[in-house]
Amino acid sequence: MAIPSPNDPKWKNVISGDNKPNIQFLGLKLLLGRLNMKYKKSPTDATVSECTSELIDFFKKNDHLPKVVGDIETIFG
């Protein structure tokens, strides 16, 4: 599955914690936990944009790992 556009509203849902998908890859679980806390401290569009960029970078660097691919499908599928 391709990484969705930064404009996809599902990014905000997962960053804000509104969508709590069952993540398999531990590194992504940790990253999402940190990004959820960052968003709760500053729930702005700028924070969502920063967090989305960080998640996209993470997915691009790890898109060769089956669990990461599965997690992308869980979040955006």
MARKOLLUM-795541 format. One record per residue: x, y, z of N, C-alpha, C, CB in turn. Coordinates in steps of 0.2 Angstrom, whole numbers, plus 5000, padded with zeros to 4 digits. Each point is the difference from the previous one (the first is absolute). Glycine has a CB too. Layout:
BEGIN
     nu     nv     nw    cau    cav    caw     cu     cv     cw    cbu    cbv    cbw
      X      Y      Z      X      Y      Z      X      Y      Z      X      Y      Z
...
//
This chain:
BEGIN
     nu     nv     nw    cau    cav    caw     cu     cv     cw    cbu    cbv    cbw
   5004   4994   5000   4996   5006   5000   5004   5006   5000   4991   4994   5006
   5007   5011   4990   5004   5006   5000   4999   5005   5006   4999   4999   4987
   5005   5005   5015   5000   5004   5005   4995   5006   4998   5011   4997   5005
   4983   5004   4999   4996   5005   4998   5002   5007   5000   4992   4993   5004
   5005   5011   4992   5002   5007   5000   4999   5004   5007   4996   5000   4988
   5009   5005   5013   4999   5003   5007   4994   5003   5001   5012   5002   4999
   4984   4999   4996   4993   5003   5001   4995   4996   5002   5003   5008   4991
   4998   4985   5009   4995   4995   5002   4998   5001   5007   5005   4992   4992
   4989   5009   5010   4997   5001   5007   5002   4995   5005   4991   5007   4995
   5010   4987   5002   5002   4994   5005   5006   5002   5004   4995   4992   4992
   5010   5012   5005   5006   5002   5004   4998   5003   5006   5007   5001   4989
   4989   5004   5011   4998   5004   5006   4996   4995   5005   4999   5011   4993
   4997   4984   5004   4997   4996   5005   5005   4995   5004   4990   5000   4992
   5015   4998   5005   5005   4996   5003   5004   5004   5005   5000   4992   4990
   5002   5014   5008   5004   5004   5004   4997   5003   5006   5006   5003   4989
   4988   4998   5010   4996   5003   5006   4998   4995   5005   4996   5009   4992
   5004   4984   5005   4998   4995   5005   4993   4998   4999   5008   5004   5008
   4988   5000   4987   4993   4998   4999   5000   4993   4997   4997   5012   4998
   5008   4986   4998   5000   4993   4997   5006   4997   5003   4995   5004   4989
   5003   4990   5015   5005   4997   5003   5001   4993   4997   4998   5006   5011
   5006   4993   4984   5000   4994   4996   5005   4995   5004   4998   5006   4989
   5001   4988   5009   5004   4994   5003   5006   5000   4997   4990   4994   5003
   5015   5009   4999   5007   5001   4997   5004   4994   5002   4999   5012   5000
   5004   4985   4995   5005   4994   5001   5007   5002   5001   4992   4993   4993
   5010   5012   5004   5008   5002   5000   5001   5004   5006   5001   4999   4987
   5003   4999   5018   5001   5003   5006   5003   5007   4999   5003   4989   5005
   5001   5012   4990   5003   5007   4999   4995   5005   4998   5010   4995   4996
   4985   5003   5000   4994   5004   4998   4996   5001   5006   5000   4996   4989
   4999   4999   5016   4996   5001   5006   5003   5006   5004   4996   4988   5000
   5010   5011   5001   5004   5005   5004   4999   5007   4997   5008   4991   5004
   4993   5010   4989   5000   5006   4997   4993   5003   5000   5009   4996   4992
   4986   5000   5007   4993   5003   5001   4998   5002   5007   4997   4992   4991
   5006   5004   5014   4999   5003   5007   5003   5007   5001   5000   4988   5003
   5006   5013   4994   5003   5006   5001   4996   5006   4996   5012   4994   5002
   4986   5004   4992   4997   5005   4996   4993   5001   5003   5006   4996   4990
   4991   4999   5013   4993   5002   5003   5001   5005   5006   4996   4988   4997
   5010   5011   5007   5001   5004   5005   5002   5007   4998   5004   4991   5007
   4999   5010   4987   5002   5006   4997   4994   5004   4998   5011   4995   4996
   4984   5001   5001   4994   5003   4998   4996   5003   5006   5000   4992   4989
   4999   5004   5016   4996   5002   5006   5003   5006   5003   4997   4988   5002
   5009   5013   4998   5003   5006   5003   4999   5006   4995   5009   4993   5005
   4990   5006   4989   4999   5006   4995   4996   4997   4994   5011   5005   5003
   4982   4995   4998   4996   4997   4995   4998   5005   4994   4995   4993   5009
   5011   5009   4987   4999   5004   4995   5001   4997   4993   5004   5009   5008
   4994   4994   4987   5001   4998   4993   5008   4999   4999   4989   5005   4996
   5015   5000   5006   5007   5000   5000   5003   4993   5003   5000   5013   5000
   4997   4985   5006   5003   4994   5003   4998   4994   4996   4999   5006   5011
   4995   4994   4986   4998   4994   4996   5004   5000   4994   4988   5001   5004
   5014   5005   4993   5004   5000   4994   5007   4997   5002   4994   5010   4995
   5009   4992   5010   5007   4998   5002   5000   4992   5002   5002   5012   5005
   4992   4986   4998   5000   4993   5002   4999   4996   4994   4995   5003   5011
   5001   4999   4984   4999   4997   4994   5006   4999   4996   4988   5004   5000
   5016   5001   5000   5006   5000   4996   5005   4994   5004   4999   5012   4996
   5001   4988   5010   5004   4995   5004   4998   4993   4999   5002   5009   5008
   4991   4990   4991   4998   4994   4999   5001   4997   4993   4991   5002   5008
   5008   5003   4987   5002   4998   4993   5007   4998   4999   4991   5008   4997
   5014   4996   5007   5007   4998   4999   5001   4994   5003   5003   5012   5001
   4994   4986   5005   5000   4993   5003   4998   4995   4995   4998   5005   5012
   4996   4996   4985   4998   4995   4996   5004   4999   4994   4989   5003   5004
   5014   5002   4993   5004   5000   4994   5007   4996   5002   4995   5011   4996
   5007   4990   5010   5007   4997   5002   4999   4993   5001   5004   5010   5005
   4989   4988   4997   4999   4993   5002   4995   4996   4996   5003   5004   5012
   4996   4999   4982   4995   4997   4996   5002   4993   4997   4996   5011   4997
   5010   4986   5005   5002   4994   4998   4998   4994   5005   5010   5006   4993
   4988   4997   5013   4998   4995   5005   4993   4998   5000   5009   5005   5007
   4990   4988   4993   4993   4998   4999   4995   5003   5006   5005   4990   4994
   4997   5010   5012   4996   5003   5005   4998   5007   4999   5005   4992   5008
   5000   5012   4989   4998   5007   4999   4995   5001   4994   5012   5003   5004
   4989   4993   4991   4995   5000   4995   4993   4998   5002   5009   4997   4992
   4991   4998   5013   4994   4998   5003   4997   5005   5004   5004   4989   5000
   5000   5015   5003   4997   5005   5005   4998   5006   4995   5008   4997   5009
   4995   5004   4986   4997   5006   4995   4993   4998   4998   5012   5002   4996
   4988   4991   5002   4993   4998   4998   4995   5000   5005   5006   4993   4992
   4996   5006   5014   4995   5000   5006   4998   5007   5001   5006   4990   5006
   4998   5015   4994   4999   5007   5001   4996   5003   4994   5010   5001   5007
   4992   4997   4987   4997   5004   4994   4995   4995   4996   5010   5008   5000
   4990   4986   5001   4997   4995   4996   4992   5001   5000   5009   4992   5002
//
